[in-house]
Amino acid sequence: MSIVSGRKAFAALCAVAVGLAAGPAAAALYKWTDASGRIVYSDQPPPGNAKVETLKGPPPVANPNATKEMAGKDLEFKQRQVERIDAEKLANAERQTAKEKADSCALIQGQLKQLGEENVVLVRVKENGERAEMSAADRRAERDRLAKWFKDNKCAG
């Protein structure tokens, strides 16, 4: 036997082996009752005229990576949920900060208005608890300090 014919024989043998291995996966399953009343399942049809039922095998897996893909999609969904919750928390924090700033700006604006009215007497409480009227110089210094804060914090007004 030559090497060429040996290779051909080997190739033919491999083709037959592949065909036999693939056959049962695609083969039908038969069910029938034999002469003694037993139910028989086989991949070969029954001999004779027995009443036979052909059963379908399990359907082939449509996507062998379906489990991995589903797990990946589930992970992506959970990540999007976490990102959405984080974005909501950030937006709420920004709204709260903006509200606090607006409240502070309104308070400072009111204090600036009071400091600007010269016919109103303003009183400060000293550290020892004593009340003292603000002088014109104190009023200007306080007004300047508050106006700087108002400008630095970009309050509208």
DSSP file (Angstrom, degrees, kcal/mol; ACC not computed):
  #  RESIDUE AA STRUCTURE BP1 BP2  ACC     N-H-->O    O-->H-N    N-H-->O    O-->H-N    TCO  KAPPA ALPHA  PHI   PSI    X-CA   Y-CA   Z-CA
    1    1 A M              0   0    0      0, 0.0     2,-0.1     0, 0.0     0, 0.0   0.000 360.0 360.0 360.0 131.9    0.0    0.0    0.0
    2    2 A S     >  -     0   0    0      1,-0.1     4,-1.9     4,-0.0     5,-0.1  -0.346 360.0-111.3 -84.0 167.7    1.4    3.4   -1.0
    3    3 A I  H  > S+     0   0    0      2,-0.2     4,-2.2     1,-0.2     5,-0.2   0.878 116.7  53.7 -65.8 -38.5    1.5    6.5    1.2
    4    4 A V  H  > S+     0   0    0      1,-0.2     4,-2.2     2,-0.2    -1,-0.2   0.937 110.6  44.6 -63.9 -46.9   -1.1    8.2   -1.0
    5    5 A S  H  > S+     0   0    0      1,-0.2     4,-2.3     2,-0.2    -1,-0.2   0.843 111.5  55.1 -69.0 -30.2   -3.6    5.4   -0.8
    6    6 A G  H  X S+     0   0    0     -4,-1.9     4,-2.3     2,-0.2    -1,-0.2   0.893 108.5  47.8 -65.5 -40.0   -3.0    5.2    3.0
    7    7 A R  H  X S+     0   0    0     -4,-2.2     4,-2.7     2,-0.2    -2,-0.2   0.895 111.3  50.7 -67.1 -40.2   -3.8    8.8    3.4
    8    8 A K  H  X S+     0   0    0     -4,-2.2     4,-2.6     2,-0.2    -2,-0.2   0.916 111.0  48.5 -63.9 -42.0   -6.9    8.4    1.3
    9    9 A A  H  X S+     0   0    0     -4,-2.3     4,-2.6     2,-0.2    -2,-0.2   0.914 111.9  49.2 -64.6 -42.0   -8.0    5.5    3.4
   10   10 A F  H  X S+     0   0    0     -4,-2.3     4,-2.5     2,-0.2    -2,-0.2   0.910 111.7  49.2 -62.9 -42.3   -7.3    7.5    6.6
   11   11 A A  H  X S+     0   0    0     -4,-2.7     4,-2.3     2,-0.2    -2,-0.2   0.903 112.1  48.3 -63.4 -41.6   -9.3   10.4    5.2
   12   12 A A  H  X S+     0   0    0     -4,-2.6     4,-2.2     2,-0.2    -2,-0.2   0.908 111.0  50.6 -65.2 -41.5  -12.2    8.1    4.3
   13   13 A L  H  X S+     0   0    0     -4,-2.6     4,-2.4     1,-0.2    -2,-0.2   0.905 110.3  49.7 -62.6 -42.3  -12.1    6.5    7.7
   14   14 A C  H  X S+     0   0    0     -4,-2.5     4,-2.5     2,-0.2    -2,-0.2   0.908 109.4  52.0 -62.7 -42.1  -12.2   10.0    9.4
   15   15 A A  H  X S+     0   0    0     -4,-2.3     4,-2.2     1,-0.2    -2,-0.2   0.901 110.6  47.6 -62.3 -41.4  -15.2   11.0    7.2
   16   16 A V  H  X S+     0   0    0     -4,-2.2     4,-2.6     2,-0.2    -1,-0.2   0.914 111.2  51.1 -65.4 -42.9  -17.1    7.9    8.2
   17   17 A A  H  X S+     0   0    0     -4,-2.4     4,-2.3     2,-0.2    -2,-0.2   0.909 111.2  47.7 -62.3 -42.4  -16.3    8.4   11.9
   18   18 A V  H  X S+     0   0    0     -4,-2.5     4,-2.2     2,-0.2    -1,-0.2   0.911 112.0  50.4 -64.4 -42.0  -17.5   12.0   11.7
   19   19 A G  H  X S+     0   0    0     -4,-2.2     4,-1.5     1,-0.2    -2,-0.2   0.895 112.0  46.9 -63.2 -40.6  -20.7   10.9   10.0
   20   20 A L  H  < S+     0   0    0     -4,-2.6    -1,-0.2     2,-0.2    -2,-0.2   0.870 112.5  49.8 -69.5 -36.6  -21.3    8.2   12.6
   21   21 A A  H  X S+     0   0    0     -4,-2.3     4,-0.6     1,-0.2    -2,-0.2   0.870 114.6  44.0 -69.6 -36.1  -20.7   10.7   15.5
   22   22 A A  H  X S+     0   0    0     -4,-2.2     4,-1.4    -5,-0.2    -1,-0.2   0.748 100.1  74.6 -79.2 -23.7  -23.0   13.3   14.0
   23   23 A G  H >X S+     0   0    0     -4,-1.5     4,-1.5     1,-0.2     3,-0.6   0.926  93.5  47.0 -58.0 -52.2  -25.7   10.7   13.1
   24   24 A P  H 34 S+     0   0    0      0, 0.0    -1,-0.2     0, 0.0    -2,-0.1   0.836 107.9  57.7 -62.8 -31.1  -27.1   10.1   16.6
   25   25 A A  H 3< S+     0   0    0     -4,-0.6    -2,-0.2     1,-0.2    -3,-0.1   0.867 118.7  30.9 -66.2 -33.9  -27.3   13.8   17.4
   26   26 A A  H << S+     0   0    0     -4,-1.4    -1,-0.2    -3,-0.6    -3,-0.1   0.536  99.4 110.0 -99.2  -8.4  -29.5   14.3   14.4
   27   27 A A     <  -     0   0    0     -4,-1.5    30,-0.2    -5,-0.2     2,-0.1  -0.257  68.5-115.8 -71.8 155.0  -31.2   10.9   14.5
   28   28 A A        -     0   0    0     15,-0.2     2,-0.5    28,-0.1    28,-0.2  -0.459  20.6-128.4 -82.8 160.6  -34.8   10.4   15.5
   29   29 A L  E     -A   55   0A   0     26,-1.9    26,-4.0    -2,-0.1     2,-0.3  -0.954  22.1-152.6-112.1 130.0  -35.9    8.5   18.5
   30   30 A Y  E     -AB  54  42A   0     12,-3.6    12,-2.3    -2,-0.5     2,-0.4  -0.795   8.7-167.9-106.9 145.1  -38.5    5.8   18.1
   31   31 A K  E     +AB  53  41A   0     22,-2.4    22,-2.8    -2,-0.3     2,-0.3  -0.999  20.6 146.0-131.5 130.5  -41.0    4.5   20.6
   32   32 A W  E     -AB  52  40A   0      8,-2.1     8,-3.5    -2,-0.4     2,-0.5  -0.968  45.2-111.5-153.6 167.4  -43.1    1.4   20.3
   33   33 A T  E     - B   0  39A   0     18,-0.6     6,-0.2    -2,-0.3    18,-0.2  -0.919  34.8-141.8-105.2 126.3  -44.6   -1.5   22.3
   34   34 A D    >   -     0   0    0      4,-2.8     3,-1.8    -2,-0.5    -1,-0.0  -0.142  34.4 -87.3 -81.1-178.0  -43.0   -4.9   21.6
   35   35 A A  T 3  S+     0   0    0      1,-0.3    -1,-0.1     2,-0.1    -2,-0.0   0.776 127.4  52.7 -62.7 -29.3  -44.9   -8.2   21.5
   36   36 A S  T 3  S-     0   0    0      2,-0.1    -1,-0.3     1,-0.0    -2,-0.0   0.411 121.2-104.8 -89.6   3.3  -44.6   -8.8   25.3
   37   37 A G  S <  S+     0   0    0     -3,-1.8     2,-0.3     1,-0.3    -2,-0.1   0.492  74.3 137.7  91.4   4.8  -46.1   -5.3   26.0
   38   38 A R        -     0   0    0      1,-0.0    -4,-2.8    -5,-0.0     2,-0.5  -0.603  56.0-120.9 -83.2 145.2  -42.9   -3.5   27.0
   39   39 A I  E     -B   33   0A   0     -2,-0.3     2,-0.4    -6,-0.2    -6,-0.2  -0.738  31.5-161.5 -85.2 130.8  -42.4    0.0   25.8
   40   40 A V  E     -B   32   0A   0     -8,-3.5    -8,-2.1    -2,-0.5     2,-0.4  -0.937  10.8-165.6-118.8 134.7  -39.1    0.2   23.8
   41   41 A Y  E     +B   31   0A   0     -2,-0.4     2,-0.3   -10,-0.2   -10,-0.2  -0.967  24.4 152.8-115.0 134.5  -37.1    3.3   22.9
   42   42 A S  E     -B   30   0A   0    -12,-2.3   -12,-3.6    -2,-0.4    -2,-0.0  -0.993  53.3-131.6-156.4 158.5  -34.5    3.1   20.2
   43   43 A D  S    S+     0   0    0     -2,-0.3   -15,-0.2   -14,-0.2   -12,-0.1   0.441  95.8  73.4 -89.6  -0.3  -32.7    5.1   17.6
   44   44 A Q  S    S-     0   0    0    -14,-0.1   -14,-0.1   -17,-0.1    -2,-0.0  -0.904  93.3-109.9-110.0 140.4  -33.5    2.3   15.2
   45   45 A P        -     0   0    0      0, 0.0    -2,-0.1     0, 0.0   -13,-0.0  -0.317  45.3 -95.6 -64.3 153.9  -37.0    1.8   13.8
   46   46 A P        -     0   0    0      0, 0.0     2,-0.2     0, 0.0     6,-0.1  -0.321  37.4-109.1 -71.5 153.0  -38.8   -1.3   15.1
   47   47 A P  S >  S+     0   0    0      0, 0.0     3,-0.6     0, 0.0     2,-0.1  -0.540  80.8   2.1 -75.8 147.4  -38.7   -4.6   13.1
   48   48 A G  T 3  S-     0   0    0     -2,-0.2     0, 0.0     1,-0.2     0, 0.0  -0.373 114.8 -39.5  81.2-154.8  -42.0   -5.6   11.5
   49   49 A N  T 3  S+     0   0    0     -2,-0.1    -1,-0.2     2,-0.0     3,-0.0  -0.081  78.1 149.8-104.6  32.8  -45.3   -3.8   11.5
   50   50 A A    <   -     0   0    0     -3,-0.6     2,-0.5     1,-0.1   -16,-0.1  -0.339  58.1-104.6 -65.9 146.5  -45.3   -2.5   15.1
   51   51 A K        -     0   0    0    -18,-0.2   -18,-0.6     2,-0.0     2,-0.4  -0.638  49.3-165.9 -72.9 121.5  -47.1    0.8   15.6
   52   52 A V  E     -A   32   0A   0     -2,-0.5     2,-0.5   -20,-0.1   -20,-0.2  -0.856  18.9-157.3-118.2 145.3  -44.3    3.3   16.1
   53   53 A E  E     -A   31   0A   0    -22,-2.8   -22,-2.4    -2,-0.4     2,-0.6  -0.986  15.5-142.4-119.4 127.4  -44.1    6.8   17.4
   54   54 A T  E     -A   30   0A   0     -2,-0.5     2,-0.4   -24,-0.2   -24,-0.2  -0.800  17.9-158.3 -92.6 121.8  -41.3    9.0   16.3
   55   55 A L  E     -A   29   0A   0    -26,-4.0   -26,-1.9    -2,-0.6     2,-0.3  -0.768  12.3-129.1 -99.8 142.4  -40.1   11.3   19.1
   56   56 A K        -     0   0    0     -2,-0.4   -28,-0.1   -28,-0.2   -29,-0.0  -0.686  22.4-127.1 -86.8 143.1  -38.2   14.4   18.5
   57   57 A G        -     0   0    0     -2,-0.3    -1,-0.1     1,-0.2   -32,-0.0  -0.212  48.1 -66.5 -75.4 176.0  -35.0   15.0   20.4
   58   58 A P        -     0   0    0      0, 0.0    -1,-0.2     0, 0.0     3,-0.1  -0.376  64.0 -99.2 -63.6 144.8  -34.4   18.1   22.4
   59   59 A P        -     0   0    0      0, 0.0     3,-0.1     0, 0.0    -3,-0.0  -0.318  45.2 -98.7 -64.1 148.7  -34.2   21.2   20.2
   60   60 A P        -     0   0    0      0, 0.0     2,-0.4     0, 0.0     3,-0.1  -0.317  44.6 -93.7 -66.1 151.5  -30.6   22.3   19.5
   61   61 A V        -     0   0    0      1,-0.2     0, 0.0    -3,-0.1     0, 0.0  -0.518  32.5-153.3 -67.1 122.8  -29.3   25.1   21.6
   62   62 A A  S    S+     0   0    0     -2,-0.4    -1,-0.2     1,-0.3     3,-0.1   0.903  83.5  12.4 -67.0 -40.9  -30.0   28.2   19.7
   63   63 A N    >   -     0   0    0      1,-0.1     3,-1.9    -3,-0.1    -1,-0.3  -0.905  61.8-162.8-140.5 108.2  -27.1   30.2   21.2
   64   64 A P  T 3  S+     0   0    0      0, 0.0     3,-0.3     0, 0.0     4,-0.2   0.727  95.6  51.6 -65.0 -18.9  -24.5   28.3   23.2
   65   65 A N  T 3> S+     0   0    0      1,-0.2     4,-2.8     2,-0.1     5,-0.2   0.230  75.9 110.1 -98.5  13.5  -23.4   31.6   24.7
   66   66 A A  H <> S+     0   0    0     -3,-1.9     4,-2.8     1,-0.2     5,-0.2   0.880  76.3  50.7 -59.5 -40.7  -26.9   32.6   25.8
   67   67 A T  H  > S+     0   0    0     -3,-0.3     4,-2.4    -4,-0.3    -1,-0.2   0.930 112.7  45.6 -64.1 -44.9  -26.2   32.2   29.5
   68   68 A K  H  > S+     0   0    0      2,-0.2     4,-2.6    -4,-0.2    -2,-0.2   0.925 114.2  48.8 -63.0 -44.0  -23.0   34.3   29.3
   69   69 A E  H  X S+     0   0    0     -4,-2.8     4,-2.7     2,-0.2    -2,-0.2   0.906 111.3  49.7 -63.5 -41.4  -24.8   37.0   27.3
   70   70 A M  H  X S+     0   0    0     -4,-2.8     4,-2.5    -5,-0.2    -1,-0.2   0.913 111.5  48.6 -64.3 -41.7  -27.7   37.1   29.7
   71   71 A A  H  X S+     0   0    0     -4,-2.4     4,-2.4     2,-0.2    -2,-0.2   0.902 112.3  49.6 -63.7 -40.2  -25.4   37.4   32.7
   72   72 A G  H  X S+     0   0    0     -4,-2.6     4,-2.4     2,-0.2    -2,-0.2   0.910 111.8  47.4 -64.3 -42.5  -23.6   40.2   30.8
   73   73 A K  H  X S+     0   0    0     -4,-2.7     4,-2.5     2,-0.2    -2,-0.2   0.893 111.3  51.6 -66.2 -38.7  -26.8   42.0   30.0
   74   74 A D  H  X S+     0   0    0     -4,-2.5     4,-2.4     2,-0.2    -2,-0.2   0.915 110.5  48.5 -63.3 -42.6  -27.9   41.6   33.6
   75   75 A L  H  X S+     0   0    0     -4,-2.4     4,-2.4     2,-0.2    -2,-0.2   0.915 111.5  49.5 -63.2 -43.4  -24.6   43.1   34.9
   76   76 A E  H  X S+     0   0    0     -4,-2.4     4,-2.5     2,-0.2    -2,-0.2   0.908 110.5  51.1 -61.7 -41.8  -25.0   46.0   32.4
   77   77 A F  H  X S+     0   0    0     -4,-2.5     4,-2.2     1,-0.2    -2,-0.2   0.928 110.8  47.6 -61.4 -45.7  -28.5   46.6   33.6
   78   78 A K  H  X S+     0   0    0     -4,-2.4     4,-2.4     1,-0.2    -1,-0.2   0.882 111.2  51.5 -64.5 -37.4  -27.4   46.7   37.3
   79   79 A Q  H  X S+     0   0    0     -4,-2.4     4,-2.7     2,-0.2    -1,-0.2   0.907 109.2  50.1 -65.2 -40.6  -24.6   49.0   36.4
   80   80 A R  H  X S+     0   0    0     -4,-2.5     4,-2.5     2,-0.2    -2,-0.2   0.892 109.8  51.5 -64.0 -37.8  -27.0   51.4   34.6
   81   81 A Q  H  X S+     0   0    0     -4,-2.2     4,-2.5     2,-0.2    -2,-0.2   0.932 111.2  46.9 -62.9 -45.3  -29.3   51.3   37.7
   82   82 A V  H  X S+     0   0    0     -4,-2.4     4,-2.7     1,-0.2    -2,-0.2   0.918 113.0  49.3 -62.6 -43.4  -26.4   52.2   40.0
   83   83 A E  H  X S+     0   0    0     -4,-2.7     4,-2.5     2,-0.2    -1,-0.2   0.896 111.2  49.8 -63.1 -39.7  -25.3   55.0   37.6
   84   84 A R  H  X S+     0   0    0     -4,-2.5     4,-2.4     2,-0.2    -2,-0.2   0.916 111.9  47.6 -65.0 -42.9  -28.9   56.3   37.5
   85   85 A I  H  X S+     0   0    0     -4,-2.5     4,-2.5     2,-0.2    -2,-0.2   0.919 112.9  49.0 -64.0 -43.3  -29.1   56.3   41.3
   86   86 A D  H  X S+     0   0    0     -4,-2.7     4,-2.5     1,-0.2    -2,-0.2   0.902 111.1  50.1 -62.1 -40.9  -25.7   58.0   41.6
   87   87 A A  H  X S+     0   0    0     -4,-2.5     4,-2.7     2,-0.2    -2,-0.2   0.897 110.8  49.5 -65.0 -39.9  -26.8   60.6   39.0
   88   88 A E  H  X S+     0   0    0     -4,-2.4     4,-2.6     2,-0.2    -2,-0.2   0.916 111.1  49.4 -64.6 -42.3  -30.1   61.2   41.0
   89   89 A K  H  X S+     0   0    0     -4,-2.5     4,-2.6     2,-0.2    -2,-0.2   0.924 112.7  47.7 -61.6 -43.8  -28.1   61.6   44.2
   90   90 A L  H  X S+     0   0    0     -4,-2.5     4,-2.6     2,-0.2    -2,-0.2   0.922 112.1  49.0 -63.2 -44.3  -25.7   64.0   42.6
   91   91 A A  H  X S+     0   0    0     -4,-2.7     4,-2.5     2,-0.2    -1,-0.2   0.902 112.1  49.0 -62.9 -40.6  -28.6   66.0   41.1
   92   92 A N  H  X S+     0   0    0     -4,-2.6     4,-2.6     2,-0.2    -2,-0.2   0.907 111.6  49.2 -64.6 -41.5  -30.4   66.1   44.5
   93   93 A A  H  X S+     0   0    0     -4,-2.6     4,-2.6     2,-0.2    -2,-0.2   0.910 111.7  48.9 -63.8 -41.5  -27.2   67.3   46.2
   94   94 A E  H  X S+     0   0    0     -4,-2.6     4,-2.5     2,-0.2    -2,-0.2   0.900 111.5  49.5 -65.6 -39.7  -26.7   70.0   43.5
   95   95 A R  H  X S+     0   0    0     -4,-2.5     4,-2.4     2,-0.2    -2,-0.2   0.918 111.9  48.8 -62.9 -42.5  -30.3   71.1   43.9
   96   96 A Q  H  X S+     0   0    0     -4,-2.6     4,-2.6     2,-0.2    -2,-0.2   0.919 112.1  48.2 -63.6 -43.6  -29.8   71.3   47.7
   97   97 A T  H  X S+     0   0    0     -4,-2.6     4,-2.5     1,-0.2    -2,-0.2   0.913 111.8  49.7 -62.7 -43.0  -26.6   73.2   47.4
   98   98 A A  H  X S+     0   0    0     -4,-2.5     4,-2.5     2,-0.2    -1,-0.2   0.889 111.5  49.1 -63.7 -38.8  -28.3   75.7   44.9
   99   99 A K  H  X S+     0   0    0     -4,-2.4     4,-2.7     2,-0.2    -2,-0.2   0.924 111.4  48.9 -66.2 -44.2  -31.2   76.1   47.3
  100  100 A E  H  X S+     0   0    0     -4,-2.6     4,-2.5     2,-0.2    -2,-0.2   0.900 112.5  48.8 -62.6 -39.6  -28.9   76.8   50.3
  101  101 A K  H  X S+     0   0    0     -4,-2.5     4,-3.0     2,-0.2    -2,-0.2   0.927 111.1  49.5 -65.0 -44.3  -26.9   79.3   48.2
  102  102 A A  H  X S+     0   0    0     -4,-2.5     4,-2.4     1,-0.2    -2,-0.2   0.906 112.1  48.7 -61.8 -41.0  -30.1   81.1   47.1
  103  103 A D  H  X S+     0   0    0     -4,-2.7     4,-2.3     2,-0.2    -1,-0.2   0.924 112.8  47.5 -64.2 -43.4  -31.3   81.2   50.7
  104  104 A S  H  X S+     0   0    0     -4,-2.5     4,-2.8     2,-0.2     5,-0.2   0.912 111.6  50.6 -63.9 -41.9  -27.9   82.6   51.9
  105  105 A C  H  X S+     0   0    0     -4,-3.0     4,-2.7     1,-0.2    -1,-0.2   0.913 110.6  49.2 -62.0 -42.3  -27.9   85.2   49.0
  106  106 A A  H  X S+     0   0    0     -4,-2.4     4,-2.1     2,-0.2    -1,-0.2   0.904 111.8  49.1 -64.2 -40.6  -31.4   86.3   50.0
  107  107 A L  H  X S+     0   0    0     -4,-2.3     4,-2.2     2,-0.2    -2,-0.2   0.938 113.3  45.8 -63.0 -48.0  -30.4   86.6   53.6
  108  108 A I  H  X S+     0   0    0     -4,-2.8     4,-2.8     1,-0.2    -2,-0.2   0.897 110.3  54.3 -63.3 -40.4  -27.3   88.6   52.8
  109  109 A Q  H  X S+     0   0    0     -4,-2.7     4,-1.9    -5,-0.2    -1,-0.2   0.905 109.2  48.5 -60.9 -40.9  -29.2   90.8   50.4
  110  110 A G  H  X S+     0   0    0     -4,-2.1     4,-2.2     2,-0.2    -1,-0.2   0.900 111.4  49.4 -64.8 -40.8  -31.7   91.6   53.2
  111  111 A Q  H  X S+     0   0    0     -4,-2.2     4,-2.7     1,-0.2    -2,-0.2   0.889 109.4  52.2 -66.2 -38.6  -28.8   92.4   55.6
  112  112 A L  H  X S+     0   0    0     -4,-2.8     4,-1.5     1,-0.2    -1,-0.2   0.898 108.8  50.9 -62.5 -39.3  -27.3   94.7   53.0
  113  113 A K  H  X S+     0   0    0     -4,-1.9     4,-0.9    -5,-0.2    -2,-0.2   0.921 111.3  47.4 -64.3 -43.7  -30.6   96.5   52.6
  114  114 A Q  H >< S+     0   0    0     -4,-2.2     3,-0.8     1,-0.2    -2,-0.2   0.914 110.9  51.2 -63.5 -42.8  -30.8   97.0   56.4
  115  115 A L  H 3< S+     0   0    0     -4,-2.7    -1,-0.2     1,-0.2    -2,-0.2   0.793 107.0  55.7 -65.3 -26.4  -27.2   98.2   56.6
  116  116 A G  H 3< S+     0   0    0     -4,-1.5     2,-0.7    -5,-0.2    -1,-0.2   0.688  86.5  88.4 -80.5 -18.6  -28.0  100.7   53.8
  117  117 A E    X<  -     0   0    0     -4,-0.9     3,-0.8    -3,-0.8    -1,-0.0  -0.719  57.2-171.6 -84.9 114.6  -30.9  102.3   55.6
  118  118 A E  T 3  S+     0   0    0     -2,-0.7    -1,-0.2     1,-0.2    -4,-0.0   0.702  77.9  62.6 -82.3 -19.5  -29.4  105.1   57.7
  119  119 A N  T 3  S+     0   0    0      2,-0.1     2,-0.5     0, 0.0    -1,-0.2   0.443  88.7  86.1 -86.9   3.2  -32.6  106.0   59.6
  120  120 A V  S <  S-     0   0    0     -3,-0.8     2,-0.5    -6,-0.2    -3,-0.0  -0.886  76.2-135.7-104.3 132.2  -32.7  102.5   61.2
  121  121 A V        -     0   0    0     -2,-0.5     2,-0.4    12,-0.0    -2,-0.1  -0.751  19.8-160.2 -87.7 125.6  -30.7  101.8   64.4
  122  122 A L        -     0   0    0     -2,-0.5    12,-2.9    12,-0.3     2,-0.4  -0.886   3.9-161.9-109.0 138.7  -28.8   98.5   64.2
  123  123 A V  E     -C  133   0B   0     -2,-0.4     2,-0.3    10,-0.3    10,-0.2  -0.939   3.2-159.9-123.0 140.5  -27.6   96.8   67.4
  124  124 A R  E     -C  132   0B   0      8,-3.2     8,-2.9    -2,-0.4     2,-0.6  -0.868  18.5-129.1-113.1 151.2  -25.0   94.2   67.8
  125  125 A V  E     -C  131   0B   0     -2,-0.3     6,-0.2     6,-0.2     5,-0.1  -0.897  26.5-140.7-100.2 124.3  -24.6   91.9   70.8
  126  126 A K    >   -     0   0    0      4,-3.6     3,-1.8    -2,-0.6    -1,-0.0  -0.207  29.2 -97.8 -76.4 172.1  -21.1   91.8   72.2
  127  127 A E  T 3  S+     0   0    0      1,-0.3    -1,-0.1     2,-0.1    -2,-0.0   0.825 125.3  54.4 -61.0 -32.8  -19.3   88.7   73.4
  128  128 A N  T 3  S-     0   0    0      2,-0.1    -1,-0.3     1,-0.0     3,-0.1   0.444 123.4-104.9 -83.0   1.9  -20.2   89.6   77.0
  129  129 A G  S <  S+     0   0    0     -3,-1.8     2,-0.2     1,-0.3    -2,-0.1   0.400  76.4 137.3  92.8  -2.6  -23.9   89.8   76.0
  130  130 A E        -     0   0    0     -5,-0.1    -4,-3.6     1,-0.1     2,-0.4  -0.528  52.2-126.9 -77.7 144.1  -24.1   93.5   76.1
  131  131 A R  E     -C  125   0B   0     -6,-0.2     2,-0.4    -2,-0.2    -6,-0.2  -0.749  28.9-178.3 -93.3 138.3  -26.0   95.3   73.3
  132  132 A A  E     -C  124   0B   0     -8,-2.9    -8,-3.2    -2,-0.4     2,-0.2  -0.999  27.4-119.0-140.3 136.0  -24.2   98.1   71.4
  133  133 A E  E     -C  123   0B   0     -2,-0.4     2,-0.3   -10,-0.2   -10,-0.3  -0.477  34.9-114.9 -71.4 140.4  -25.4  100.3   68.6
  134  134 A M        -     0   0    0    -12,-2.9   -12,-0.3    -2,-0.2    -1,-0.1  -0.589  27.5-134.6 -77.7 134.7  -23.4  100.0   65.3
  135  135 A S     >  -     0   0    0     -2,-0.3     4,-2.4     1,-0.1     5,-0.2  -0.351  26.1-104.9 -79.4 168.6  -21.5  103.1   64.3
  136  136 A A  H  > S+     0   0    0      1,-0.2     4,-2.2     2,-0.2     5,-0.1   0.865 124.1  51.0 -61.7 -37.0  -21.6  104.4   60.7
  137  137 A A  H  > S+     0   0    0      2,-0.2     4,-2.5     1,-0.2    -1,-0.2   0.896 109.7  49.4 -68.2 -40.7  -18.0  103.0   60.2
  138  138 A D  H  > S+     0   0    0      2,-0.2     4,-2.7     1,-0.2     5,-0.2   0.903 110.8  50.9 -63.5 -40.6  -19.1   99.6   61.5
  139  139 A R  H  X S+     0   0    0     -4,-2.4     4,-2.8     2,-0.2    -2,-0.2   0.926 111.5  46.7 -63.5 -45.0  -22.1   99.6   59.2
  140  140 A R  H  X S+     0   0    0     -4,-2.2     4,-2.8     2,-0.2    -2,-0.2   0.924 113.2  49.0 -63.2 -43.9  -19.9  100.5   56.2
  141  141 A A  H  X S+     0   0    0     -4,-2.5     4,-2.4     2,-0.2    -2,-0.2   0.915 114.6  45.2 -62.7 -43.4  -17.3   97.8   57.1
  142  142 A E  H  X S+     0   0    0     -4,-2.7     4,-2.7     2,-0.2     5,-0.2   0.911 113.3  50.1 -67.4 -41.3  -20.1   95.2   57.5
  143  143 A R  H  X S+     0   0    0     -4,-2.8     4,-2.5    -5,-0.2    -2,-0.2   0.908 111.7  48.4 -62.9 -42.0  -21.8   96.3   54.3
  144  144 A D  H  X S+     0   0    0     -4,-2.8     4,-2.2     2,-0.2    -2,-0.2   0.913 112.0  49.3 -64.0 -42.8  -18.5   96.1   52.4
  145  145 A R  H  X S+     0   0    0     -4,-2.4     4,-2.1     1,-0.2    -2,-0.2   0.927 114.8  44.0 -62.7 -45.1  -17.8   92.6   53.9
  146  146 A L  H  X S+     0   0    0     -4,-2.7     4,-2.7     2,-0.2    -2,-0.2   0.869 111.6  53.3 -68.8 -36.9  -21.2   91.3   53.0
  147  147 A A  H  X S+     0   0    0     -4,-2.5     4,-2.3    -5,-0.2    -1,-0.2   0.892 109.1  49.7 -65.1 -38.8  -21.1   92.9   49.5
  148  148 A K  H  X S+     0   0    0     -4,-2.2     4,-3.3     2,-0.2     5,-0.2   0.937 112.0  47.6 -64.2 -45.5  -17.8   91.1   48.9
  149  149 A W  H  X S+     0   0    0     -4,-2.1     4,-2.1     1,-0.2    -2,-0.2   0.924 111.3  51.7 -59.3 -43.9  -19.3   87.8   50.0
  150  150 A F  H  <>S+     0   0    0     -4,-2.7     5,-2.4     1,-0.2    -1,-0.2   0.901 115.0  41.9 -59.4 -43.7  -22.3   88.5   47.8
  151  151 A K  H ><5S+     0   0    0     -4,-2.3     3,-1.7     3,-0.2    -2,-0.2   0.923 112.8  52.3 -70.9 -45.6  -20.1   89.2   44.8
  152  152 A D  H 3<5S+     0   0    0     -4,-3.3    -2,-0.2     1,-0.3    -1,-0.2   0.825 110.8  48.4 -60.9 -32.1  -17.7   86.3   45.5
  153  153 A N  T 3<5S-     0   0    0     -4,-2.1    -1,-0.3    -5,-0.2    -2,-0.2   0.298 110.6-124.3 -93.2   9.4  -20.6   83.8   45.7
  154  154 A K  T < 5 +     0   0    0     -3,-1.7     2,-0.3     1,-0.2    -3,-0.2   0.881  42.8 178.1  51.8  46.7  -22.0   85.1   42.4
  155  155 A C      < -     0   0    0     -5,-2.4     2,-0.4    -6,-0.1    -1,-0.2  -0.590  28.1-124.3 -78.3 141.7  -25.4   86.0   43.9
  156  156 A A              0   0    0     -2,-0.3    -1,-0.1     1,-0.2    -5,-0.0  -0.693 360.0 360.0 -84.6 135.9  -27.8   87.6   41.5
  157  157 A G              0   0    0     -2,-0.4    -1,-0.2   -48,-0.0    -2,-0.0   0.329 360.0 360.0 170.6 360.0  -29.2   90.9   42.7
